[in-house]
């Protein structure tokens, strides 16, 4: 018997990167997976990969910056499978790399909307559903930049500090309701998002140097941490920020 048999797991940003790796991992462990993304083409690809491996999944389109879209997502999942046992709130963007005074207002608003408001909205509707059904587990994607910072990414860092705060605050509020809320905090991970970083070739050596492990992480390594936080093995773990960063935040 697999550890998530009979469970329903939602993963946002599941069309690629950490989200796809986590969706695949949940399916391998028996969960029915709601693959949510703003890009339905990539979401369908993830669902097809799960189906090929013998798992059960369905794609759902969501814009995490909009309350109605997130509410509709949870309603659709419950209509299909009756519940949401696990919510991995993972959708996020990097934004532009610029010094604080050079960041555009539009970019600041966009990063805040996706990375912070989006996580809050997904938490809001996940908690509402979990209160009805008697419990559940939420795992947010924070970052090593929830603990430290680096030049040129103040809005992103602000959102990830914010996700850490949301995670701990909600964990305290809902612990007695059998809802565990934790966050995984990755370092630089080899994903399609990494390829969107401006001047990546020139930045690679500097980014590598941040990690005592002297390499970037793999999406599957983050997925392993998410599954542990969502599992019964972590039944007394809530309000935790779990680093998966090759030692970056420990420096």
N, C-alpha and C positions, 0 to 999 in steps of 0.2 A: 504494500500500500504506500502510495506517495504522500508526502507531508501536507499537500494542499488539496487532496481529493475532496470534492464536494464544495470547494471554496470558489468564490468569484473574485477575481483580482482585476482592478482597473489600473492601467498604466497610461499616463498622458505623455505626449511627446514620444510615442511608441513606434513612430515610423522609421527611426534610425537611432544610432548611437547607444547610449546607456538605456534609453527607453526600450529599444528593440531587444537588446540583450536581456533586459529584465523580463520583458513579455515572454520571450522564448524560454527563459529559465522557469518562470511560473508555470508555463504550460507543460514543460518537462516534468514538473513535480505535481501534475494532476489538476491544476486550477483551470477553470474556464476564464479566459482572458478577454477583457474589454480593451481593445487596442484603439486608443484615442489619439488623434492628431489633427492639426488644421489642414494637413496635406493628405487627402484621401488616397492618392496614388501610393505613397509610401506606407500608409496604414494597411492598405490591401496587400502590399508585398509582405509585410510582417505577418498578417493573417494567413497568407498562403504558405509561408515558411512553417508556421505552427501546424497548419493542416497537413503538410507533407510529412511532418514528424509525428503525426498521429494525435495531435492535440486539438482542443476546441477553442475557437476564438471568433470574434466578430469585430469589424471595424466600425468606429463611430467618429464623426467629425465634430471637433470642438474648437472654439475660440476661447481660450482660458481667460481672456481679458474682459469677457462679457458675461454678466451674471445669468442672463437668460440662456445663453449657450451652455453654460456649465450645468444649470438646473435641468435643461432638456437632456443633457448627457446622462445624468444620474437617473432621470425618469425612464429613459430608454433602456438603460442597463437593467433596472429593476423590472421593467415590463418584460424583458427577455428572460432574465434568470432569477428574478425574485429577491435579490439582495446584492450588497456589495460588502464583502468581507475584508478586502484589502484595497487601499488606494495608494498608489505610488505616484505622487504629484511631482512630475519630472520635467514637464515642458519648460523650456527656457531658451534664452538667446544671450549672446555675448555683448551686443552693441558695439559701437565704434570705440577704438582705442585712442584716447586723447587725454591730455591733462585736464584737470577739473574745470578750469576757466575756459577751455576750448571745446568742451562738450556742448553740442547743440541741445536746445530745449526739446526739440522733437525726439532726439535720440534718448535723452534722459527719460522723458515720459514713456517712450516705447519700452525701454528696459524695465522700468518700474511696473508698467502694466502687465507685462508677461511674467516676469520673474517673481514679483512680490504680490501684486494684486491677484495674479493667476493662481498662485499657491494658496492664498487666503480663500479665494472663491471655491477652489476644489476642496479645501479643508472644510469650509462652511457646509457644503452640501453633502460631503462624506460623513461628517459628524451628525448632521440631521438624520441621515439614513441609518447610521449605526446606532443612534439612540433608539430608533424605532425597533430595530432588530435585536438589540441587546448587546452590542459590542462590535469590535473590529480593530483593525490595525492600519495606521496611516504612516507612510514613510515619505518624507519630503526630500527632494534633492537640494541640498545646500552646497557648500563648497569649502575647500581649504581657505578660501577668501571670506569665510564666516569668522575666521580667527585672526587672519593676518591681512595684509594688503600688498599691492604692488603699483608701481607708477602706471598711470594711463587707463585705469579702469575703475574710477570712483563710482559711477552708477551701478555697475555690476557688483562691486564689493558691497555697496550699500544694500542692494537687494538681498545678497546672501547673508549679511549680518541680520537683515530683517527676517529672512526665513528662519534663521536660528532662533530669533526672539519669538516668532509666531509658534514655532514648534514647542519650545519650552513652556510658553504661556498656556497654550491649548492642552498640553500634556497634563499640567497641573489641574486645569479646570475639569478635565473629563476622565481622569484616572479612575475615580470611583464608579464610573459608568462602564467599566470594562472596555474602554477605548484607549489603546496605546498609541502614542504619537511620537515618532522619532525622526531623525534626519540622517542621511548619509552625506558625507562631506568629501567629495573627490578632489584630487589634485588634477593636473593636466592629464586628460584621457585621450587616447587615440580614437577619435570619432570624426564624422563628417563636420561637426561644429568646429573642431580644431582647425580644419582647412579653411574656415572663413576668416581666421585671424589675419589682419592686415600685416603684410611683410613677414609672413610666417618663417620663411627661410632664414631671414636675418635674425628673427627672434628665437629660433629653436635652441641654440646653445644656451642662451640666458634662461629660457624656460626649463630646460633640462637641469640647469645648475640649481634650481630651486628645490629639487628633489634629491635627498640623500641617497635614495635608491638608484639614482643615475639613469633613470628611464621614465618614460611616460607610462601611465596605467592603461589597462585594457578594459573595455566596457564590461566584459564578463566578470572581472574582479569586483567592479562596483555592484553588478547584479547579485553576486554571491552575498555581499553585505546587506543588500536590500532584502533578499529572501530570509536571511537570518533574523533581521529586525522584525519582519512580518510573521515569523514562525512562532510556534509554541515554545521553541527553545529559548526565546527571548521574552517569556511570559511575565517577568518581573522587571522588564526594561522599558522605561518610558521617559520622555524628556531628554533623551540622549542624542548627542551629535557625534556620530561615528566617523572618524577620519579614515579615508581610503586614499592616501595622498603620498605614499612613498616617503613619509617622514617630513614633508614640507612644513606643516604647522608646528612640528616639534622643535624646529630650529631656533 
